[in-house]
Amino acid sequence: MSRARLVGEGLRAYRLVAAMWIRSTMAYRTSFALTVLGNFAVTALDFLAIVLMFSRVDVLGGYGLAEIAFLYGLSAVSFGLTDLTIGSMDRLGRRVRDGTLDTMLVRPAPVLAQVAADLFGLRRLGRVVQGALVLGWAVGAAGIDWTPAKVLMMPVFVLSGAGIFGAVFLAAAAFQFVAQDASEAANAFTYGGTTLLQYPPTVFAVELVRGVTFVVPLAFVNWLPASWVLGRPYPLDLPGWVAFTPPLVAVAACVPASLAWRAGLRSYRSTGS
């Protein structure tokens, strides 16, 4: 009961802090609309680069444009949801350096909820919308043989991918307790990870594919589920049932990330530590 109550308090604190930042943002509605539009446009440039690439080639790593758009959409929506909800966690290193994390420690609310909701950026919704539009186009253009199972599993894959990215964000935040200026290193696995997943695994070295499958399990965000949906060979000749494991992988990834967060928070001794 105490664990459930703690989770409930964390969600309540997150909701209150996020609502505060949303009210602040919506006080300037025109500015909010422009920032969302700008976020949409900037992220759309990533897909535009892929489209321009296909003006010179017909396939990339054996994948056509619509199939790569499917990979792109799955990754973009999953990452966008995580970035929207807990993307501010990459600012933790700055708070550790300047000591402002101390103010969160004395408040009667879980620190993780406060850090995750701090500076909640509703403008990041533009990335989610842009990814969803690309995914929606790919769903119709990729020639997928849709079955009830595939339709039901699509939202599961998206949420599982968001959970995996969430574990990466949490582990990266925990690392900043030790290396206080490591936000760019963390971005290599978060923003860099979603950029990597926009392209098929067949264009990368086998060692890299193994690393993002068995070390940092980003391949479970879209490469493996998409292989099942698109009817493509599985990376590393993995068995077909691995396409259904992203929910389990998300939970398994969150466990060590949570332990790392707790260890980092316990080691914190205010600024200068």
N, C-alpha and C positions, 0 to 999 in steps of 0.2 A: 504494500500500500504506500509506503514512503517513497519508493521508486516511482510509482505511478503519479503520486502527488508532485514529485520533483519535476517530472516531465510536463505535467499540467501547468505548473508554475512557469516553466521555461517557455512553453508555447504562449501563455498569457503575456509574459514579459515581451516576447518577440512581437506579438500582435500589437501591443501598446506602443512600443518603440517604432515599429514600422508605420503604424497609423499616424504617429506624430510627424514623421518625415514625409509621409504622403500628403498630409494636410499642409505642411510647409511648401511642398512642391506645387500643389494645386492652387496655392494663393496667387501664382503667376501662370495662368493657364496657357497663355500664348507662348511663353518661354518653354513650358512643359511640352507643348505640341511640337515646337521646333526642335527640341532636344531629342524627342522620340523619333521624329522624322530624320534627324541627322544620324541617330544611331542606326536606324533602318538602312539609310543610304550607305553608311560606312561598311556595315556588314554585308550589304548587297554587292559591294565591290569584290568580295572574295569569290562569290559565285560568278560574277561577270568575268573574272579572270579565267575561270574554268570554261565558260562559254567561248571566250576568245581563243582559248587553247584548242577547242574543238572546231574552230574555223580553219585550223591547219591540219588536224588529224581526225580520223573517223572513230578510232577507239584508243583508249589509254589503259594499258595493262589488261587488255581484253574486255574492258568495260566501255559501254556506250555512254553518251551524255546523260540520258534519262536514268541509267543505273547509278552513275556517279552522283547525279542529283538526289537520288534516293539515299545514298550514303551521306551526302552533305546534309540533307534535311533531317535525318535521324540524329546526327551528331549536333547540328545547330540547335534543334529544339531542346534536346536533352541538356546541352551545355547552357543554353539560354535560360532555361528554368532554374538551373543551379546558380548561374550568375545573378539572376534577378533576386533570388531569395537569400543567398549567403555570399554574394560576390564581394561584399565589403570586408570580408575576413582577411583579404590580402593587405589591409591597412594595419594589421595587428603589430607588425614590426615597428611601425612609426609610433604607435602608442606605447610600446615597450621602451623605445628610446627616449621619448619625451616625458614618460611617467604618467600620461593621462589614463593608462589602464588602471591605475590605482583608484580613480573615481568610480570605476565599474565594480571594483572589488568591495567597496563599502556600501554599495546599494543592495537592498534586499531582493535581489533577482539573480538568477544564474548568469554567470559571466558569458558563457557561450551564446546564450540568447541575445545578450546585449551587443556582443561583438558582431554576431551575424546580422542583426537588424540595424546596426549603426550606419547612418547615412544611406538608408534604404533608397535605392535608385530606381524609381518606377520607369525612368527613361529607358532602362534596359529591356523593357517590353518590346522595343523595336526589333531587337535581335530575335526574340521568340517568334514574332509575327513574320519576319522575313524568312526564317527557317521553315515555318509552317507552310508558307506559300510555296516555297521550293519543293517541300515534301509533298504537298498536295498535287502539284504538277507532276512530279515524278511518279506518284501512285497511279496516275492515269496514263502516263506516257511510257512507262517501262515495260509494258506488256506482261504484267505479273498475273499468274494464274491464281486468282484469289479464291480462298476457301474460308469457311467460317472460322477455322482455327487461326488462320493468318490475320483475319480482321480482328479477332478478339485479342490476339497477342500484340498487336501494334501499340496500343496504349501502355501495355505492360513493358514493352521494350523501351519506350520513351521514358517512363518513370524509373525503370531500372538504370538506364543510362544516366539520368539525373542523379540517382543515388550514388553511382560510381564516381561521377564527377564531384559530388558532395564529399565523398570520402577523401578524394585527392585534395580538395580545398581545405578540409579539416586537417589533414596530415601536413599540408604546406604551412598552415597557420601555426600548428604546434612546433614546426621546425623553426619558426621565427622567434620563439622563446630563446633558442640557442644562438641562432645566427640572426641578429636583429635587423640586418639589412639584406634580406633574402627574398624580397618580393619578386624580383626579376627571375631568380632561380625557380621560384614557385610557378611563375607564369609559363615557364618552359613546359610544365606538365599540365597546366590548366588551359590557357589560351593556345599554347603550342600543341597540346594534345588534341584539341578539337580541330585544329588546322590539319594535323596529321591524318585524322580519321576522315577528312573530306575526300581523300583519294583511296583507291583500292589497295589492298595489301599486296597485290601482285607487282606493284611498282617499287616496293621496298625490299631491302636485304632481309634474308631469312632471320638473321640475328636480331634485327630491329623488331620484326614481327613477333619473335619469341619473347622479347623484352616487354612489349605492350600486351602480351597475352598472359604470361606467367609471373611477371614481376609487378608492373603497374597495369592492372587488367583493363586497359582502355579498349582492347579489341572486343570486349563484351558489350560495349556501348552500341556499336553498329556493324562491325565487320562480320561477326558470327551470326547475329540475328538476320542481317541482310542476306547472308549466304543462303539461309534457309528460305527466306521470302522470295529471293530472286532466282533460286534454283542454281546457285553457283557452287563450285567446289569450295570446300572449307579450307581456310588457311592452315598450314602445317599438317594437312591431311587429318585433322581432328575428326572424331566421330560426330555424326549428325545430331546426337542428343545434346551437345554442348550449346546449341542454339537456344535451348530452353532454360539455360542456367543463369542468365543475367540477374534475375531477382536474388538468387542465392549468392552470386558473386558480389552484388551490391551490399548485402547484409554482411558477408564475410569481410569485405573491404572496410566497412564502417567500424568493425570491432577494433582492429589495430589502430585505426585513425583516432577513435575515441580514447583508447588507452594512451596514445601519444599525446593527445590534448590534455588529459588529466595529469600525465607526468610533467608536461611542460608548465601547466598552471601551478602545480605544486612546487616546482623549482623556481618560480618567479619570486624575486626578492626586491621588487621595486626597481626604479630606473638605476642603471649602472650594473645590474646583476648579469 
